[in-house]
Amino acid sequence: MNSILKVLVTAAPALLTLSMLASPAQAAGTSGPDTCASGYVWREAIPSDHVCVTPQVRQQTAYDNSQAGSRRDPNASSGSNSCVNGYVWREAFQGDAVCVVPAVRQQTRNDNAQAANRLAPAPLASGPDTCLSGYVWREAIPSDHVCVTPQVRQQTAYDNSRAASRRDPNGPYGSNSCVGGFVWRNAFQGDAVCVVPAVRQQAIDDNAQAASRIAQ
């Protein structure tokens, strides 16, 4: 177990029972494009938080959520979301102001950075769009059957999950404008999910290779 989390779990034995708060399917992330690789579960800092983490991190997250009210200092500089001394905002997602110890915030950043690498590639059905061995459907949208590597599929799912946080509604293209450093993915016509430029180039390359990756 990560040494940081070992200390935290030891200090808070009650959190060891918190994995029972969700159904087994939710805890394992066993459905949909956000299915976790073996050994990981959804973090669920909020119900829609499907970043895949270890079971210990999920338990720590639930415990920190349960302690949120007791760790706030409403008289401090940031208002009602201010943390008492020794705690900082977790920042698991945009706007996450749950107060945690600094080690947990760092763990959260590490887990967010590894999110795309912890998703399980989904098996594909047979049919005219069946991919060659080693490739899977990208599914930027459900009908997107461009064949890509499992890593690209995982990145695509992650970028979809972060889409709202990367938009600048006051930008030149209205509600679909991207914040600085991001561009439209353009995996398909009208695809305005904001990604880093390297991901858009990957989408262009995968689209160009699409026909050569279909099983004959």
C-alpha positions, 0 to 999 in steps of 0.5 A: 500500500502507498505509504501515505495512504497506509498512515491515513488508513491507520489513523482512521480505522472507520474508513475501512468499512466505507467501501460498503457505501456503494453497490459492488457494481459501482465500486468496481466500475463494472459498466460502460466506457469507464470500466476500470482495469483489474485492481482499480475502482471508481473514486466517486468523490462525487457520483460522476467521478469515475477516475480509477483508483485503488480501493484504499484511495476510494475509502479515503475519499469517502472518509474525507467526504464524511469529515468535510464539514468539520474541516472548514473555517467559515471565518477565513479568507476564502469564505465558507469553503476555507479549510482549518489549519493543516488542510487544503482543498482536495481538487479531485475535480473542478470546484472540489473544495473538500478539505484534506491533508496535503498528502491526499491532494497530491495523491489526487493529482497523481490519480487524475494524471494516471486516469486514462491508463487505468481503464480496461479496454472493452471487447468489441462485437463482430460485424463490418467494423470489427478491428484487427487484433490489437485495436478497439473502437475509439467511441468518441461518440457511440457510433465512432468505430474508428479502430485505435489502440486501447490507450487511445480509446482510454484517452478519448474516454478521459477527454470526454469526461473532462470536456466541460472543465476545458470550455471557456463560454466567454471565448470567441466560439461561444460555449464550445470555445476551449480554455488556453492550451486546448483545441477541438479534437475533431475526431468526427464532424462537429467534435468540439471536445477540447484536448491538447494539440497532440491528441487532435493530431492523434485523432487525425492520424487514426482517422487516416488509418481507419480503413487499414485497421478493419478486419477483412 
